[in-house]
Each structure stands twice: as structure tokens, then as C-alpha cells.
């Protein structure tokens, strides 16, 4: 990208000058930072874009003390647009790194920065000193950046679903991303080189994702892969004596390693992240249902397991398949009807009452 200013006519007469203050020099310096941020966006060089933003902010801050209101609006356009490219660059880097939540945070910042830039452009358009060439160049550029952010957001959501193994959902979200990027075709044409570069980026992304969606749509459906861990996850409720009994049975009689989430370290981690990390090291899950909650509904009353137990049961059912999940249930505990397809071993007072069936189930799964 050239650092020359192709947007400000050379014969423009500077407006009122404060002694020692040259608005054209300030404009040229701001444009240099803007063009540098665009060039480094293409290289995904976050540090250089950050540097361009800092320099642009310093130039603009100095101008606020010296420039006339009309001059300041013009300078503000270049400053605001330079700031837009920083979250855009970060999004591209974070997506490649798989840091999807941070990428989506930057998308939100970027869209807010676009709104700010558009507000300044509209204010400048009302100025009697407004240069139509500037407005005509920058409005389409702001629009194409907005499309790029929204396309990236859909693309990142597709990546999240894809990494979870949901191919159908992945394809659908890829198609949504393609549609977002294709919106660039509806924008009015512009000769601004930044607009052209960003519009080409949108079109290239749409083409690639369209091809990717077609490839994944044609893949044969695959069976769920067997879990690769070597531990047994024990999901439990409030009855500590029962989960300790199950743990000891598995450890002492079958020599199996177990995971009890509350006994695992997880400083600074969210509960769901801790759960997913430890579940990934397991090959089978026993879900211990005990009568923890009393429920009255539609004139009947019953005891059921804690909601978190049912949530984790559903997670393992989806991740491991029903052949790798077994319910161990106190006979006093009601079970939701839609869980009837999962093997259930009942007991009255002691978990050990069902030990033979527990062992049989683990043998059938090839674990013992």
C-alpha cells in the first residue's frame, strides 16, 4: 500500500491556520498511519497496527488543540478508520489461533468503532468545507468493513460448531457466512484502493467457504469415534456415601481409575471447562441418580436427581453414545422418560447390589 494520500486533492486550499499548525501535514500524517494499518492488516501484524493506532491518536489529540471544528472532523475520519483496523486484525489472528471468544469480543469492538467512524463521516458531510471525494471514498469503505466483520462472526461460529463435531451445523453456518460475505456485491462501486482490497477479501472468503461447505456436505456420515481416555467418570448428586462406594468398587475390585469432578483441581477454571477437560480423559461414564430433589407436579410428587446430574448425563450421552454411559439408580429416584434408552442398574440401599451388572457392562464395553 502506498503512503501517498490519494484521497485529498493536491489543490485543496488549507482552511484557517493557527501559527505553526498545518492541517495538511496533520492530514498527511494521519493518512500515512491509516495506509500502514491497512497494509499490516493484510499481513496480520497486530503489533504494527497497534503502533499505527497509537501514532494516529497522538496526532489527532494534538490537533484537537489547534484545528478548527471543520478541520477536526476531517482529521477524525482518518483517525477513526485507523482504529477500526485494529480489532479487525486481531479477529483474523485470534481465529487462526482458535481463540474464538476473544475473536468475537473484538468483532463487537470493531462494530462499535465502525459506528463511531460513520458518525464522524456523517457530521463531516454537513460541514460547508466537506470534500465530496472524501465522503464518497470512505462511506463504502466503512460499509465493506462492516460486512467483513459480520462475515467473520458467522465464520467463527461455524468453526466453534465444527470443532464440536457437528458437521451438519458446521455446513449450515458456513453457508450463512458465505451469504454475509456476498453482501459486498450489493455495495456501490468505489475506486478507493482500501475498499477494493477489502471487497476482494470478502469475495475470496465467500468463494473458499462455499467450496468448503460443498466438500463437507458431500462427506459420508461417520460413526461416533470411541472415547480415547482411560478413566471412568462418575457423575453424582448430593449422596456422598454412594459415589464414594461406587468409586471404591471400581478402584478396589476392578483396578480402574476414576474421575470425581469435585476432587479434581481446577483453580481459575469455569466449572464447565473443568468438566469438559476431565471428561475428555475418560472412556466411560457412570451416572449415579439419587433422590436429591423433591418435586410436586400435576398433582403427583416424586424424587429426582439434581439438574446438574441430568445435564452431565445428557452431555455424556451425546459425546460418548449410549453404549458408553450407564445409569446407576436408587429405586426411589424417578428417571425422565426420554432417558429410557440408556442402560440402568437399580439398587435399594447399597451400590454394591448391582456390582455384577456393573462388571458385565464394563466387560461388554471392552474396558475390563
N, C-alpha and C positions, 0 to 999 in steps of 0.2 A: 504494500500500500504506500502511495506517495504521501509525504507530509506537506506537500503544497496544498493551498486552500483553493479547491475548485469551485467553492460554493459562493464566495464573496466576490463580486465583480471588482476588477482592478481599479475602475474609475469611480468607485463609490467615494463620495466626499465624506470625511470624518465629521461626526457631529461635535458639538461643543467640547472643547479640550480644556481640561484643568492643567495648570502648569506642570510639566513633567509627566503628564498622563497621555498616553497614546492608545486609544481604543483599538486601532488596527493592529498594533503589536500584541495587545492582550488577546484579541480575536485569533490572530495567527498562532499564538502560543497554545490557546485552548484547542484550536483545530489540530495542532500537532499531537496533543495528548489524545484527542478523540481518534485520530487515524492510527496512533500507536496502539490504542486499546483494541481497535478492530483487528489490526494485524496480529496482535498477540492472542486474541480470541481464536483466530484460525489455527494458531499453534498450541492453543490450550495452555498458555503460560500465565497462570494465575498471578504470580509474583509481579510480572511486568504490568499486567492490567491494574493491579493494586497500586503500583508506583505511578501509573498514569493518572489514576483517580486522585491520589494524594497531591500530585502536582497541579492537576486541574482545580482541585478545591482551594489550593493556596492562591492560584492566580485569580480565581473568582472572588475569594474573600478579600483580596487586596482591591479588586475592582469595586466592591460594594462601598468602599470609602471614597472613590474617585469618580466613578462613572455616573452618567445621567440615568434616570429611570429607563429611558428607551435603550440606551447602550447596555444597561444591566440585563434587560430582558433578552437581548440578542446573545450576550455572553452566557446567560443562564441556559439557553438551549444547548450550547456546546458542552457546558458542564454537566447538565442533567443526562445527556445522551452518553457521555463518557462513563457516568456512574451506572448506567443500565448494563453496560457490557461486563461489569464485574460479576454480578450474580449469574449472568448467562455463562460466562467462562467457568465459574465454579460448578454449575449444574453439569456441564459436559464432563468435567473431571470427576465429580462425585459419582456420576452414573457409571463411568468406566470402572471406578473403584468398588462399585456395589454399595456405596453409602447412600442408599435410596432416601431415607428420612431426611438427611441433610440436603440432598438434592432438591427435594420438594419444598423444604424451607426456603432455599434460595430462589426457587420459582416464585414463591409468594412475595419475596422481597423484590424480585425483578418486575413482577406485575405492578407492584406499588410504585416502583421507580418509573415505570412507563407512564402511569397515570400522572405522576409529577411532571415528567417531561412534556406530556401532551398539554397539561395545564399551562406551562410556561409558553409553549408554542402558540396556543390559542390567545394568551394575553399579548404576546408579541404581535400577532396578526392584527390586533386592534390598534397598534401604535401607528401614528402617522409616518414614522420613519421605517415602517416594516418593509423588508425586501421580499417581494413575492417569490423570488428564486429560492430563498432560504426556506420559506414555508412549503413550497412545492417539493423541495428536496427532502425535508425532514419528516413531514407528516406520513408519507408512505413508508419511510424507514421505521418509524415508531410502530406502524401497523404490522410490518413484517416481523419485527422483533416480538410483538405480542403473539403472533401466530407461532413463531418458533418456540416460545416458552410453553404455550398450550400443547403443542405437538410433543415436546419433551416430557411434559407431565403425563400425557397418555402413554408415551413410550415407557416411562419409568414404571407406571402402574402395570403395564404389560410384563415388564421384567420381574416385578415382585411376584405376580401370579405364576409366571413361567418357572421361576426358581422353586415354587412350591409344588411343581409337577402338574399343574392344571393346564393341560395343553389346549383344551377347548376354550377356556377362559383367556389363555395367552393369545390365541389366534384372534379372538373377538376384540381384545384390547389393542392388538397390533393394527387391526382394521380401523379402529377408532382413531389411532394415532395417524394413520395414513390420511384419513378424512380431514383431520386437523391441519396437517401439513399442506394438503391440497388447497386449502382456503387461500393460499398465496396466489393461486391462479385468478382469483376474483379481484385482486388489488389493481388499481390503475397503474399503468406502466410508469417507470421513473428511470432517468439516466444516471441517477446518483450511484456511484460505484459501490457504496456500502449497501444500498438497497439491493443491487444486483447480486452481490456476494451472498447476502443473507437469503435472498429469494432462491438462489441456486442451492443453498444449503437445505432449505425446506424441501425443494423438489427432489434432491438427491436422497434425503432421508425417506421421503414418501416412496420413491422407487425401490429402495432397498428393503423397507419394511413390507411393502406389498409383495415382493419376492419371498421374503421370509415367511409371511403369513401363508402363502401358497405352498411352500415347502412343508411347513408344519401341518397344514391341513391334509396333506397327502400321506403323512406318515401313518403306518398301521398302528392300531391301538395296542399298547403294551400292557402285559400283566404287571401288577404292582410288584416291585422288587422286594425280596425278603429283607427284613431289617438286618443290619450287619453288626450290631453291638453284641456284647456277651453277657449282659446283665439282665436281671428281671426287675421291672419297675412295679412297685406296689403302690397303687392308688388307695387312699383310705380317708375315713372321716374322723369323727371325734373319739372313737373307741380305740385308745392307745394299746390296751392289752391285746386286742385282736390282731392289729397289724404287727405287733411285736411277736406274737405267736406264729403268724404266717412267715415272717422273716426268719425266725429261728428254725422253723420246719424246713424251709428251702436251703438255709445255710448248713444246718447240722445233719440233716438226713440226705440231702441231695447235692451238697457241696456247691451250691450256686451263689453267685454274687448278686446282691440286691441293691436297689436304689430306693431310699425313702427320702422324698424331697426335703422334708423339714430337717433331716440330719446332714444334708449336703451344704457345703459352704457356698456362699453366693453374695459376697459383700459388694454393694453398689449396683447389683443387677436387679432389673424388674423381675417380678415373680414369673411372668410368662416366659421371659427369656431364659431364666434359670431352668424352668420346666422343660423347655424345648431342647436346651443343651444337654441335659441329663437324659432325656428321653431318647436322644439320638444315639446314646451309648448302650441302648437296651435292645433286646431281641424279642421280648415277650412282656406282656403286662397282665398282672392280676389286679382286678378292681374289687376292693372289699366294700360291700354295701352293708352298712349297719343302720339301725333305726335311730337316726340322729335328729330328724325334724318331724314334728307332729303337724299333720295337715288336716284341715277340715274344708271340704269342698262338696258342693251339691248334696248336702245332707249326709255325707259319709265322712269318716275320719280314718286316717291311716298314718303309719310312719314311713318316711322315705330317707334316702341318703342326702347328704349335703349337696347343694348345687355345684360346688367346685368338683365334687367326685363325679357327678354326671357329665360335667364339661370335659374332664380329663378322659373319662370313658369314651366319649364321642371322639375326642382327638385321636386316641389310640385306634379306635375302630376305623377311622378314616386313614390314618397313617400306616398301620400295620395290617389291616384287614381282620376280619372276624376270626380267622384261624390262628391268630397270634394274640388274641385277647380272651380272657376268661373271667367271668364274674364269680366271686365267692360271696354268697349272700346269707345273712342271717334270715331265718324263715319269717321273722316278724317284719321284714322290710319289703315294702311294695316296690315293684320294678315297672318303669314305663313300658307300655305295650309295644312300642316300636323298637325295643331292645330285645325282643323275644328271639331274634336270630342268633344271639351271642350265647355261647355255652355258659351255663350257670350251675354252680355247685353249691348246694344248700347245707347249712349246719344249724343246729339248735343252740348249743352252749359253747362248743369249742371248735375252732377251725380245723383241728386235727381230725374231726369226724369225717372230713372229706379228703384226707390225705391221699388215699389210694387213687381217687379220681384225679386229684391234682397231679400225682406222679404219672398216671396214664396219659393225661393231656400233654404233659411236657415230653413224654416219650413219643407221642404221636407227632408232635411238632419237631422232633429230632433234636431236642435240647438236652435230654438225658438219655 
